[in-house]
Amino acid sequence: MCLAIPGKILEAQENDGLRVGRVQFGGVVRQVSLDFVPEAAVGDYVMVHVGFAISKVDAVEAERTYQLLQEMGTLVDELNPGDDHPPK
C-alpha cells in the first residue's frame, strides 16, 4: 500500500523547468517534485505520495500523521519501497 507521508522541505529549486526539493521524513531525505504545490517553500511541510508533494500541511498535522504511521508500522515500508530493512 502506498500512503502520503508528511515531510519538511529542506531545499527547493527549479531543475529543467520542474520545481524539485529535498524533503526530510524523520532521518530520511528524498528528492521530491514540488510542481503540485507551488505555494510550498523551504521550511513548509508537505504530504508526499510516490515522489510528488500533493498538498501542504501544517507542522502539527504532519507530526501527528508521522507518529500514527510509525505506530502502525508502515512508515519504514513507505519510505523504503522494495527494501526489507530500514536505511543505515
PyMOL Python script that loads the backbone (N, CA, C, O; Angstrom):
from pymol import cmd

cmd.read_pdbstr("""\
ATOM      1  N   MET A   1       0.844  -1.168   0.000  1.00  0.00           N
ATOM      2  CA  MET A   1       0.000   0.000   0.000  1.00  0.00           C
ATOM      3  C   MET A   1       0.892   1.234   0.000  1.00  0.00           C
ATOM      4  O   MET A   1       1.895   1.275   0.713  1.00  0.00           O
ATOM      5  N   CYS A   2       0.542   2.226  -0.782  1.00  0.00           N
ATOM      6  CA  CYS A   2       1.274   3.489  -0.813  1.00  0.00           C
ATOM      7  C   CYS A   2       0.429   4.563  -0.143  1.00  0.00           C
ATOM      8  O   CYS A   2      -0.734   4.769  -0.491  1.00  0.00           O
ATOM      9  N   LEU A   3       1.028   5.232   0.810  1.00  0.00           N
ATOM     10  CA  LEU A   3       0.362   6.306   1.530  1.00  0.00           C
ATOM     11  C   LEU A   3       1.095   7.606   1.278  1.00  0.00           C
ATOM     12  O   LEU A   3       2.248   7.594   0.847  1.00  0.00           O
ATOM     13  N   ALA A   4       0.452   8.717   1.537  1.00  0.00           N
ATOM     14  CA  ALA A   4       1.134  10.009   1.523  1.00  0.00           C
ATOM     15  C   ALA A   4       1.817  10.174   2.869  1.00  0.00           C
ATOM     16  O   ALA A   4       1.215   9.936   3.915  1.00  0.00           O
ATOM     17  N   ILE A   5       3.071  10.581   2.836  1.00  0.00           N
ATOM     18  CA  ILE A   5       3.891  10.729   4.034  1.00  0.00           C
ATOM     19  C   ILE A   5       4.224  12.202   4.213  1.00  0.00           C
ATOM     20  O   ILE A   5       4.609  12.854   3.243  1.00  0.00           O
ATOM     21  N   PRO A   6       4.091  12.756   5.427  1.00  0.00           N
ATOM     22  CA  PRO A   6       4.464  14.150   5.638  1.00  0.00           C
ATOM     23  C   PRO A   6       5.971  14.309   5.728  1.00  0.00           C
ATOM     24  O   PRO A   6       6.664  13.483   6.321  1.00  0.00           O
ATOM     25  N   GLY A   7       6.464  15.383   5.130  1.00  0.00           N
ATOM     26  CA  GLY A   7       7.889  15.680   5.193  1.00  0.00           C
ATOM     27  C   GLY A   7       8.119  17.180   5.168  1.00  0.00           C
ATOM     28  O   GLY A   7       7.249  17.949   4.758  1.00  0.00           O
ATOM     29  N   LYS A   8       9.297  17.585   5.608  1.00  0.00           N
ATOM     30  CA  LYS A   8       9.661  19.002   5.682  1.00  0.00           C
ATOM     31  C   LYS A   8      10.585  19.349   4.523  1.00  0.00           C
ATOM     32  O   LYS A   8      11.569  18.651   4.275  1.00  0.00           O
ATOM     33  N   ILE A   9      10.269  20.425   3.817  1.00  0.00           N
ATOM     34  CA  ILE A   9      11.097  20.867   2.693  1.00  0.00           C
ATOM     35  C   ILE A   9      12.365  21.507   3.237  1.00  0.00           C
ATOM     36  O   ILE A   9      12.311  22.493   3.972  1.00  0.00           O
ATOM     37  N   LEU A  10      13.511  20.932   2.867  1.00  0.00           N
ATOM     38  CA  LEU A  10      14.810  21.462   3.288  1.00  0.00           C
ATOM     39  C   LEU A  10      15.396  22.406   2.252  1.00  0.00           C
ATOM     40  O   LEU A  10      16.029  23.402   2.604  1.00  0.00           O
ATOM     41  N   GLU A  11      15.189  22.099   0.972  1.00  0.00           N
ATOM     42  CA  GLU A  11      15.688  22.909  -0.134  1.00  0.00           C
ATOM     43  C   GLU A  11      14.678  22.845  -1.259  1.00  0.00           C
ATOM     44  O   GLU A  11      13.970  21.851  -1.412  1.00  0.00           O
ATOM     45  N   ALA A  12      14.611  23.917  -2.055  1.00  0.00           N
ATOM     46  CA  ALA A  12      13.745  23.921  -3.233  1.00  0.00           C
ATOM     47  C   ALA A  12      14.493  24.626  -4.353  1.00  0.00           C
ATOM     48  O   ALA A  12      15.189  25.615  -4.122  1.00  0.00           O
ATOM     49  N   GLN A  13      14.345  24.110  -5.571  1.00  0.00           N
ATOM     50  CA  GLN A  13      14.995  24.714  -6.728  1.00  0.00           C
ATOM     51  C   GLN A  13      14.259  24.326  -7.993  1.00  0.00           C
ATOM     52  O   GLN A  13      13.436  23.410  -7.991  1.00  0.00           O
ATOM     53  N   GLU A  14      14.558  25.025  -9.071  1.00  0.00           N
ATOM     54  CA  GLU A  14      13.991  24.674 -10.365  1.00  0.00           C
ATOM     55  C   GLU A  14      15.066  23.935 -11.151  1.00  0.00           C
ATOM     56  O   GLU A  14      16.218  24.363 -11.211  1.00  0.00           O
ATOM     57  N   ASN A  15      14.665  22.813 -11.752  1.00  0.00           N
ATOM     58  CA  ASN A  15      15.595  21.972 -12.487  1.00  0.00           C
ATOM     59  C   ASN A  15      14.956  21.607 -13.820  1.00  0.00           C
ATOM     60  O   ASN A  15      14.007  20.825 -13.862  1.00  0.00           O
ATOM     61  N   ASP A  16      15.475  22.175 -14.915  1.00  0.00           N
ATOM     62  CA  ASP A  16      14.924  21.934 -16.259  1.00  0.00           C
ATOM     63  C   ASP A  16      13.432  22.243 -16.330  1.00  0.00           C
ATOM     64  O   ASP A  16      12.667  21.491 -16.933  1.00  0.00           O
ATOM     65  N   GLY A  17      13.022  23.344 -15.719  1.00  0.00           N
ATOM     66  CA  GLY A  17      11.630  23.764 -15.769  1.00  0.00           C
ATOM     67  C   GLY A  17      10.718  23.083 -14.763  1.00  0.00           C
ATOM     68  O   GLY A  17       9.524  23.378 -14.714  1.00  0.00           O
ATOM     69  N   LEU A  18      11.261  22.182 -13.965  1.00  0.00           N
ATOM     70  CA  LEU A  18      10.476  21.485 -12.937  1.00  0.00           C
ATOM     71  C   LEU A  18      10.932  21.935 -11.555  1.00  0.00           C
ATOM     72  O   LEU A  18      12.126  22.112 -11.317  1.00  0.00           O
ATOM     73  N   ARG A  19       9.992  22.116 -10.658  1.00  0.00           N
ATOM     74  CA  ARG A  19      10.314  22.507  -9.281  1.00  0.00           C
ATOM     75  C   ARG A  19      10.519  21.249  -8.448  1.00  0.00           C
ATOM     76  O   ARG A  19       9.619  20.418  -8.328  1.00  0.00           O
ATOM     77  N   VAL A  20      11.709  21.119  -7.878  1.00  0.00           N
ATOM     78  CA  VAL A  20      12.043  19.956  -7.059  1.00  0.00           C
ATOM     79  C   VAL A  20      12.608  20.427  -5.727  1.00  0.00           C
ATOM     80  O   VAL A  20      13.032  21.574  -5.583  1.00  0.00           O
ATOM     81  N   GLY A  21      12.603  19.520  -4.758  1.00  0.00           N
ATOM     82  CA  GLY A  21      13.148  19.866  -3.461  1.00  0.00           C
ATOM     83  C   GLY A  21      13.658  18.650  -2.734  1.00  0.00           C
ATOM     84  O   GLY A  21      13.324  17.512  -3.064  1.00  0.00           O
ATOM     85  N   ARG A  22      14.477  18.917  -1.735  1.00  0.00           N
ATOM     86  CA  ARG A  22      14.915  17.868  -0.815  1.00  0.00           C
ATOM     87  C   ARG A  22      13.969  17.933   0.365  1.00  0.00           C
ATOM     88  O   ARG A  22      13.816  18.979   0.997  1.00  0.00           O
ATOM     89  N   VAL A  23      13.327  16.793   0.661  1.00  0.00           N
ATOM     90  CA  VAL A  23      12.322  16.735   1.718  1.00  0.00           C
ATOM     91  C   VAL A  23      12.763  15.703   2.745  1.00  0.00           C
ATOM     92  O   VAL A  23      13.183  14.598   2.399  1.00  0.00           O
ATOM     93  N   GLN A  24      12.659  16.082   4.015  1.00  0.00           N
ATOM     94  CA  GLN A  24      13.086  15.208   5.119  1.00  0.00           C
ATOM     95  C   GLN A  24      11.877  14.527   5.749  1.00  0.00           C
ATOM     96  O   GLN A  24      10.881  15.166   6.090  1.00  0.00           O
ATOM     97  N   PHE A  25      11.999  13.205   5.892  1.00  0.00           N
ATOM     98  CA  PHE A  25      10.991  12.378   6.554  1.00  0.00           C
ATOM     99  C   PHE A  25      11.693  11.724   7.738  1.00  0.00           C
ATOM    100  O   PHE A  25      12.297  10.663   7.583  1.00  0.00           O
ATOM    101  N   GLY A  26      11.627  12.332   8.906  1.00  0.00           N
ATOM    102  CA  GLY A  26      12.392  11.809  10.033  1.00  0.00           C
ATOM    103  C   GLY A  26      13.859  11.930   9.704  1.00  0.00           C
ATOM    104  O   GLY A  26      14.347  13.037   9.477  1.00  0.00           O
ATOM    105  N   GLY A  27      14.587  10.806   9.670  1.00  0.00           N
ATOM    106  CA  GLY A  27      16.007  10.804   9.348  1.00  0.00           C
ATOM    107  C   GLY A  27      16.310  10.537   7.888  1.00  0.00           C
ATOM    108  O   GLY A  27      17.479  10.431   7.516  1.00  0.00           O
ATOM    109  N   VAL A  28      15.285  10.425   7.046  1.00  0.00           N
ATOM    110  CA  VAL A  28      15.458  10.103   5.633  1.00  0.00           C
ATOM    111  C   VAL A  28      15.185  11.354   4.800  1.00  0.00           C
ATOM    112  O   VAL A  28      14.203  12.057   5.035  1.00  0.00           O
ATOM    113  N   VAL A  29      16.062  11.632   3.819  1.00  0.00           N
ATOM    114  CA  VAL A  29      15.867  12.761   2.918  1.00  0.00           C
ATOM    115  C   VAL A  29      15.738  12.222   1.501  1.00  0.00           C
ATOM    116  O   VAL A  29      16.546  11.405   1.061  1.00  0.00           O
ATOM    117  N   ARG A  30      14.710  12.688   0.790  1.00  0.00           N
ATOM    118  CA  ARG A  30      14.457  12.258  -0.583  1.00  0.00           C
ATOM    119  C   ARG A  30      14.223  13.477  -1.463  1.00  0.00           C
ATOM    120  O   ARG A  30      13.783  14.525  -0.990  1.00  0.00           O
ATOM    121  N   GLN A  31      14.525  13.324  -2.764  1.00  0.00           N
ATOM    122  CA  GLN A  31      14.181  14.358  -3.726  1.00  0.00           C
ATOM    123  C   GLN A  31      12.721  14.164  -4.115  1.00  0.00           C
ATOM    124  O   GLN A  31      12.276  13.044  -4.363  1.00  0.00           O
ATOM    125  N   VAL A  32      11.980  15.275  -4.166  1.00  0.00           N
ATOM    126  CA  VAL A  32      10.538  15.240  -4.387  1.00  0.00           C
ATOM    127  C   VAL A  32      10.160  16.319  -5.402  1.00  0.00           C
ATOM    128  O   VAL A  32      10.742  17.404  -5.411  1.00  0.00           O
ATOM    129  N   SER A  33       9.194  16.016  -6.247  1.00  0.00           N
ATOM    130  CA  SER A  33       8.642  17.022  -7.154  1.00  0.00           C
ATOM    131  C   SER A  33       7.730  17.946  -6.353  1.00  0.00           C
ATOM    132  O   SER A  33       6.889  17.486  -5.580  1.00  0.00           O
ATOM    133  N   LEU A  34       7.905  19.256  -6.544  1.00  0.00           N
ATOM    134  CA  LEU A  34       7.097  20.250  -5.837  1.00  0.00           C
ATOM    135  C   LEU A  34       6.133  20.976  -6.777  1.00  0.00           C
ATOM    136  O   LEU A  34       5.508  21.957  -6.374  1.00  0.00           O
ATOM    137  N   ASP A  35       6.002  20.516  -8.011  1.00  0.00           N
ATOM    138  CA  ASP A  35       5.171  21.202  -9.002  1.00  0.00           C
ATOM    139  C   ASP A  35       3.704  21.311  -8.598  1.00  0.00           C
ATOM    140  O   ASP A  35       3.050  22.287  -8.965  1.00  0.00           O
ATOM    141  N   PHE A  36       3.168  20.351  -7.862  1.00  0.00           N
ATOM    142  CA  PHE A  36       1.751  20.376  -7.490  1.00  0.00           C
ATOM    143  C   PHE A  36       1.458  21.294  -6.306  1.00  0.00           C
ATOM    144  O   PHE A  36       0.296  21.541  -5.983  1.00  0.00           O
ATOM    145  N   VAL A  37       2.511  21.800  -5.657  1.00  0.00           N
ATOM    146  CA  VAL A  37       2.335  22.705  -4.511  1.00  0.00           C
ATOM    147  C   VAL A  37       3.216  23.947  -4.696  1.00  0.00           C
ATOM    148  O   VAL A  37       4.187  24.140  -3.966  1.00  0.00           O
ATOM    149  N   PRO A  38       2.867  24.783  -5.677  1.00  0.00           N
ATOM    150  CA  PRO A  38       3.715  25.947  -5.976  1.00  0.00           C
ATOM    151  C   PRO A  38       3.836  26.917  -4.803  1.00  0.00           C
ATOM    152  O   PRO A  38       4.792  27.691  -4.743  1.00  0.00           O
ATOM    153  N   GLU A  39       2.885  26.887  -3.871  1.00  0.00           N
ATOM    154  CA  GLU A  39       2.918  27.788  -2.715  1.00  0.00           C
ATOM    155  C   GLU A  39       3.860  27.291  -1.613  1.00  0.00           C
ATOM    156  O   GLU A  39       4.160  28.044  -0.687  1.00  0.00           O
ATOM    157  N   ALA A  40       4.322  26.072  -1.690  1.00  0.00           N
ATOM    158  CA  ALA A  40       5.183  25.494  -0.644  1.00  0.00           C
ATOM    159  C   ALA A  40       6.600  26.048  -0.750  1.00  0.00           C
ATOM    160  O   ALA A  40       7.142  26.211  -1.844  1.00  0.00           O
ATOM    161  N   ALA A  41       7.185  26.334   0.409  1.00  0.00           N
ATOM    162  CA  ALA A  41       8.529  26.912   0.474  1.00  0.00           C
ATOM    163  C   ALA A  41       9.387  26.136   1.466  1.00  0.00           C
ATOM    164  O   ALA A  41       8.893  25.285   2.205  1.00  0.00           O
ATOM    165  N   VAL A  42      10.668  26.445   1.468  1.00  0.00           N
ATOM    166  CA  VAL A  42      11.591  25.825   2.419  1.00  0.00           C
ATOM    167  C   VAL A  42      11.051  26.047   3.834  1.00  0.00           C
ATOM    168  O   VAL A  42      10.667  27.158   4.199  1.00  0.00           O
ATOM    169  N   GLY A  43      11.031  24.971   4.620  1.00  0.00           N
ATOM    170  CA  GLY A  43      10.520  25.014   5.984  1.00  0.00           C
ATOM    171  C   GLY A  43       9.080  24.560   6.106  1.00  0.00           C
ATOM    172  O   GLY A  43       8.622  24.233   7.201  1.00  0.00           O
ATOM    173  N   ASP A  44       8.355  24.536   4.988  1.00  0.00           N
ATOM    174  CA  ASP A  44       6.972  24.058   4.996  1.00  0.00           C
ATOM    175  C   ASP A  44       6.937  22.533   5.033  1.00  0.00           C
ATOM    176  O   ASP A  44       7.899  21.860   4.663  1.00  0.00           O
ATOM    177  N   TYR A  45       5.800  22.007   5.492  1.00  0.00           N
ATOM    178  CA  TYR A  45       5.558  20.569   5.477  1.00  0.00           C
ATOM    179  C   TYR A  45       4.605  20.250   4.335  1.00  0.00           C
ATOM    180  O   TYR A  45       3.647  20.981   4.080  1.00  0.00           O
ATOM    181  N   VAL A  46       4.885  19.148   3.656  1.00  0.00           N
ATOM    182  CA  VAL A  46       4.048  18.700   2.544  1.00  0.00           C
ATOM    183  C   VAL A  46       3.751  17.214   2.696  1.00  0.00           C
ATOM    184  O   VAL A  46       4.513  16.469   3.313  1.00  0.00           O
ATOM    185  N   MET A  47       2.628  16.800   2.119  1.00  0.00           N
ATOM    186  CA  MET A  47       2.301  15.379   2.050  1.00  0.00           C
ATOM    187  C   MET A  47       2.855  14.878   0.726  1.00  0.00           C
ATOM    188  O   MET A  47       2.589  15.466  -0.322  1.00  0.00           O
ATOM    189  N   VAL A  48       3.629  13.786   0.766  1.00  0.00           N
ATOM    190  CA  VAL A  48       4.299  13.267  -0.418  1.00  0.00           C
ATOM    191  C   VAL A  48       3.784  11.872  -0.730  1.00  0.00           C
ATOM    192  O   VAL A  48       3.721  10.998   0.135  1.00  0.00           O
ATOM    193  N   HIS A  49       3.418  11.689  -1.999  1.00  0.00           N
ATOM    194  CA  HIS A  49       2.933  10.395  -2.478  1.00  0.00           C
ATOM    195  C   HIS A  49       3.713  10.043  -3.734  1.00  0.00           C
ATOM    196  O   HIS A  49       3.718  10.811  -4.696  1.00  0.00           O
ATOM    197  N   VAL A  50       4.364   8.907  -3.738  1.00  0.00           N
ATOM    198  CA  VAL A  50       5.193   8.391  -4.834  1.00  0.00           C
ATOM    199  C   VAL A  50       6.083   9.459  -5.462  1.00  0.00           C
ATOM    200  O   VAL A  50       6.158   9.573  -6.686  1.00  0.00           O
ATOM    201  N   GLY A  51       6.756  10.237  -4.620  1.00  0.00           N
ATOM    202  CA  GLY A  51       7.731  11.212  -5.095  1.00  0.00           C
ATOM    203  C   GLY A  51       7.181  12.571  -5.467  1.00  0.00           C
ATOM    204  O   GLY A  51       7.931  13.427  -5.937  1.00  0.00           O
ATOM    205  N   PHE A  52       5.886  12.794  -5.268  1.00  0.00           N
ATOM    206  CA  PHE A  52       5.258  14.073  -5.585  1.00  0.00           C
ATOM    207  C   PHE A  52       4.630  14.674  -4.336  1.00  0.00           C
ATOM    208  O   PHE A  52       3.841  14.018  -3.656  1.00  0.00           O
ATOM    209  N   ALA A  53       4.978  15.923  -4.032  1.00  0.00           N
ATOM    210  CA  ALA A  53       4.288  16.634  -2.966  1.00  0.00           C
ATOM    211  C   ALA A  53       2.893  16.963  -3.494  1.00  0.00           C
ATOM    212  O   ALA A  53       2.762  17.583  -4.549  1.00  0.00           O
ATOM    213  N   ILE A  54       1.850  16.551  -2.769  1.00  0.00           N
ATOM    214  CA  ILE A  54       0.489  16.727  -3.275  1.00  0.00           C
ATOM    215  C   ILE A  54      -0.306  17.773  -2.501  1.00  0.00           C
ATOM    216  O   ILE A  54      -1.352  18.224  -2.970  1.00  0.00           O
ATOM    217  N   SER A  55       0.174  18.164  -1.326  1.00  0.00           N
ATOM    218  CA  SER A  55      -0.501  19.231  -0.580  1.00  0.00           C
ATOM    219  C   SER A  55       0.412  19.718   0.541  1.00  0.00           C
ATOM    220  O   SER A  55       1.307  19.009   1.000  1.00  0.00           O
ATOM    221  N   LYS A  56       0.150  20.961   0.965  1.00  0.00           N
ATOM    222  CA  LYS A  56       0.823  21.487   2.155  1.00  0.00           C
ATOM    223  C   LYS A  56       0.046  21.027   3.374  1.00  0.00           C
ATOM    224  O   LYS A  56      -1.158  20.782   3.305  1.00  0.00           O
ATOM    225  N   VAL A  57       0.749  20.915   4.485  1.00  0.00           N
ATOM    226  CA  VAL A  57       0.108  20.547   5.745  1.00  0.00           C
ATOM    227  C   VAL A  57       0.839  21.298   6.854  1.00  0.00           C
ATOM    228  O   VAL A  57       2.041  21.546   6.752  1.00  0.00           O
ATOM    229  N   ASP A  58       0.117  21.657   7.910  1.00  0.00           N
ATOM    230  CA  ASP A  58       0.802  22.375   8.988  1.00  0.00           C
ATOM    231  C   ASP A  58       1.674  21.410   9.794  1.00  0.00           C
ATOM    232  O   ASP A  58       1.496  20.193   9.729  1.00  0.00           O
ATOM    233  N   ALA A  59       2.601  21.960  10.541  1.00  0.00           N
ATOM    234  CA  ALA A  59       3.595  21.164  11.270  1.00  0.00           C
ATOM    235  C   ALA A  59       2.950  20.221  12.281  1.00  0.00           C
ATOM    236  O   ALA A  59       3.405  19.088  12.441  1.00  0.00           O
ATOM    237  N   VAL A  60       1.908  20.665  12.959  1.00  0.00           N
ATOM    238  CA  VAL A  60       1.246  19.828  13.971  1.00  0.00           C
ATOM    239  C   VAL A  60       0.611  18.610  13.306  1.00  0.00           C
ATOM    240  O   VAL A  60       0.760  17.485  13.782  1.00  0.00           O
ATOM    241  N   GLU A  61      -0.102  18.845  12.195  1.00  0.00           N
ATOM    242  CA  GLU A  61      -0.742  17.739  11.480  1.00  0.00           C
ATOM    243  C   GLU A  61       0.305  16.786  10.911  1.00  0.00           C
ATOM    244  O   GLU A  61       0.116  15.569  10.931  1.00  0.00           O
ATOM    245  N   ALA A  62       1.411  17.337  10.404  1.00  0.00           N
ATOM    246  CA  ALA A  62       2.486  16.498   9.857  1.00  0.00           C
ATOM    247  C   ALA A  62       3.050  15.582  10.941  1.00  0.00           C
ATOM    248  O   ALA A  62       3.240  14.388  10.706  1.00  0.00           O
ATOM    249  N   GLU A  63       3.314  16.123  12.103  1.00  0.00           N
ATOM    250  CA  GLU A  63       3.866  15.328  13.207  1.00  0.00           C
ATOM    251  C   GLU A  63       2.873  14.265  13.662  1.00  0.00           C
ATOM    252  O   GLU A  63       3.257  13.126  13.929  1.00  0.00           O
ATOM    253  N   ARG A  64       1.613  14.631  13.748  1.00  0.00           N
ATOM    254  CA  ARG A  64       0.578  13.678  14.173  1.00  0.00           C
ATOM    255  C   ARG A  64       0.462  12.521  13.177  1.00  0.00           C
ATOM    256  O   ARG A  64       0.371  11.363  13.583  1.00  0.00           O
ATOM    257  N   THR A  65       0.463  12.822  11.904  1.00  0.00           N
ATOM    258  CA  THR A  65       0.382  11.790  10.869  1.00  0.00           C
ATOM    259  C   THR A  65       1.625  10.910  10.890  1.00  0.00           C
ATOM    260  O   THR A  65       1.523   9.687  10.796  1.00  0.00           O
ATOM    261  N   TYR A  66       2.801  11.528  11.015  1.00  0.00           N
ATOM    262  CA  TYR A  66       4.054  10.792  11.053  1.00  0.00           C
ATOM    263  C   TYR A  66       4.062   9.807  12.222  1.00  0.00           C
ATOM    264  O   TYR A  66       4.436   8.647  12.052  1.00  0.00           O
ATOM    265  N   GLN A  67       3.652  10.264  13.403  1.00  0.00           N
ATOM    266  CA  GLN A  67       3.613   9.397  14.587  1.00  0.00           C
ATOM    267  C   GLN A  67       2.629   8.245  14.393  1.00  0.00           C
ATOM    268  O   GLN A  67       2.919   7.113  14.780  1.00  0.00           O
ATOM    269  N   LEU A  68       1.481   8.522  13.803  1.00  0.00           N
ATOM    270  CA  LEU A  68       0.482   7.488  13.560  1.00  0.00           C
ATOM    271  C   LEU A  68       1.029   6.421  12.615  1.00  0.00           C
ATOM    272  O   LEU A  68       0.832   5.228  12.849  1.00  0.00           O
ATOM    273  N   LEU A  69       1.713   6.837  11.555  1.00  0.00           N
ATOM    274  CA  LEU A  69       2.302   5.885  10.619  1.00  0.00           C
ATOM    275  C   LEU A  69       3.386   5.042  11.295  1.00  0.00           C
ATOM    276  O   LEU A  69       3.512   3.852  11.010  1.00  0.00           O
ATOM    277  N   GLN A  70       4.164   5.654  12.185  1.00  0.00           N
ATOM    278  CA  GLN A  70       5.171   4.894  12.936  1.00  0.00           C
ATOM    279  C   GLN A  70       4.503   3.851  13.818  1.00  0.00           C
ATOM    280  O   GLN A  70       4.941   2.701  13.860  1.00  0.00           O
ATOM    281  N   GLU A  71       3.455   4.238  14.514  1.00  0.00           N
ATOM    282  CA  GLU A  71       2.745   3.315  15.401  1.00  0.00           C
ATOM    283  C   GLU A  71       2.130   2.152  14.623  1.00  0.00           C
ATOM    284  O   GLU A  71       2.081   1.024  15.115  1.00  0.00           O
ATOM    285  N   MET A  72       1.664   2.432  13.414  1.00  0.00           N
ATOM    286  CA  MET A  72       1.065   1.389  12.586  1.00  0.00           C
ATOM    287  C   MET A  72       2.120   0.463  11.983  1.00  0.00           C
ATOM    288  O   MET A  72       1.794  -0.610  11.474  1.00  0.00           O
ATOM    289  N   GLY A  73       3.375   0.880  12.042  1.00  0.00           N
ATOM    290  CA  GLY A  73       4.452   0.067  11.492  1.00  0.00           C
ATOM    291  C   GLY A  73       4.572   0.141   9.981  1.00  0.00           C
ATOM    292  O   GLY A  73       5.215  -0.714   9.371  1.00  0.00           O
ATOM    293  N   THR A  74       3.967   1.146   9.368  1.00  0.00           N
ATOM    294  CA  THR A  74       4.005   1.247   7.909  1.00  0.00           C
ATOM    295  C   THR A  74       5.007   2.266   7.408  1.00  0.00           C
ATOM    296  O   THR A  74       5.247   2.346   6.204  1.00  0.00           O
ATOM    297  N   LEU A  75       5.594   3.040   8.290  1.00  0.00           N
ATOM    298  CA  LEU A  75       6.478   4.119   7.871  1.00  0.00           C
ATOM    299  C   LEU A  75       7.711   3.611   7.138  1.00  0.00           C
ATOM    300  O   LEU A  75       8.057   4.150   6.087  1.00  0.00           O
ATOM    301  N   VAL A  76       8.380   2.595   7.657  1.00  0.00           N
ATOM    302  CA  VAL A  76       9.587   2.065   7.027  1.00  0.00           C
ATOM    303  C   VAL A  76       9.272   1.541   5.634  1.00  0.00           C
ATOM    304  O   VAL A  76      10.034   1.780   4.697  1.00  0.00           O
ATOM    305  N   ASP A  77       8.159   0.828   5.486  1.00  0.00           N
ATOM    306  CA  ASP A  77       7.772   0.299   4.178  1.00  0.00           C
ATOM    307  C   ASP A  77       7.524   1.414   3.174  1.00  0.00           C
ATOM    308  O   ASP A  77       7.902   1.290   2.010  1.00  0.00           O
ATOM    309  N   GLU A  78       6.899   2.495   3.604  1.00  0.00           N
ATOM    310  CA  GLU A  78       6.583   3.595   2.699  1.00  0.00           C
ATOM    311  C   GLU A  78       7.833   4.368   2.285  1.00  0.00           C
ATOM    312  O   GLU A  78       7.935   4.812   1.141  1.00  0.00           O
ATOM    313  N   LEU A  79       8.777   4.531   3.200  1.00  0.00           N
ATOM    314  CA  LEU A  79       9.994   5.281   2.887  1.00  0.00           C
ATOM    315  C   LEU A  79      11.009   4.446   2.117  1.00  0.00           C
ATOM    316  O   LEU A  79      11.890   5.005   1.463  1.00  0.00           O
ATOM    317  N   ASN A  80      10.905   3.131   2.179  1.00  0.00           N
ATOM    318  CA  ASN A  80      11.857   2.239   1.531  1.00  0.00           C
ATOM    319  C   ASN A  80      11.126   1.188   0.710  1.00  0.00           C
ATOM    320  O   ASN A  80      11.224  -0.001   1.016  1.00  0.00           O
ATOM    321  N   PRO A  81      10.388   1.597  -0.336  1.00  0.00           N
ATOM    322  CA  PRO A  81       9.661   0.602  -1.106  1.00  0.00           C
ATOM    323  C   PRO A  81      10.610  -0.426  -1.718  1.00  0.00           C
ATOM    324  O   PRO A  81      11.632  -0.070  -2.305  1.00  0.00           O
ATOM    325  N   GLY A  82      10.262  -1.696  -1.573  1.00  0.00           N
ATOM    326  CA  GLY A  82      11.090  -2.769  -2.106  1.00  0.00           C
ATOM    327  C   GLY A  82      12.222  -3.185  -1.193  1.00  0.00           C
ATOM    328  O   GLY A  82      12.862  -4.206  -1.444  1.00  0.00           O
ATOM    329  N   ASP A  83      12.491  -2.429  -0.145  1.00  0.00           N
ATOM    330  CA  ASP A  83      13.539  -2.788   0.807  1.00  0.00           C
ATOM    331  C   ASP A  83      12.917  -3.537   1.967  1.00  0.00           C
ATOM    332  O   ASP A  83      11.789  -3.256   2.370  1.00  0.00           O
ATOM    333  N   ASP A  84      13.668  -4.501   2.506  1.00  0.00           N
ATOM    334  CA  ASP A  84      13.189  -5.219   3.685  1.00  0.00           C
ATOM    335  C   ASP A  84      13.758  -4.653   4.963  1.00  0.00           C
ATOM    336  O   ASP A  84      13.364  -5.060   6.056  1.00  0.00           O
ATOM    337  N   HIS A  85      14.696  -3.703   4.835  1.00  0.00           N
ATOM    338  CA  HIS A  85      15.371  -3.171   6.016  1.00  0.00           C
ATOM    339  C   HIS A  85      15.383  -1.655   5.980  1.00  0.00           C
ATOM    340  O   HIS A  85      15.443  -1.067   4.900  1.00  0.00           O
ATOM    341  N   PRO A  86      15.326  -1.004   7.150  1.00  0.00           N
ATOM    342  CA  PRO A  86      15.414   0.443   7.191  1.00  0.00           C
ATOM    343  C   PRO A  86      16.790   0.907   6.735  1.00  0.00           C
ATOM    344  O   PRO A  86      17.743   0.130   6.785  1.00  0.00           O
ATOM    345  N   PRO A  87      16.919   2.172   6.287  1.00  0.00           N
ATOM    346  CA  PRO A  87      18.223   2.678   5.846  1.00  0.00           C
ATOM    347  C   PRO A  87      19.204   2.745   7.007  1.00  0.00           C
ATOM    348  O   PRO A  87      18.809   2.888   8.164  1.00  0.00           O
ATOM    349  N   LYS A  88      20.474   2.639   6.686  1.00  0.00           N
ATOM    350  CA  LYS A  88      21.522   2.701   7.724  1.00  0.00           C
ATOM    351  C   LYS A  88      22.162   4.059   7.738  1.00  0.00           C
ATOM    352  O   LYS A  88      23.063   4.309   8.539  1.00  0.00           O
TER     353      LYS A  88
END
""", "prot")
cmd.dss("prot")
cmd.show_as("cartoon", "prot")
cmd.util.cbc("prot")
cmd.orient("prot")
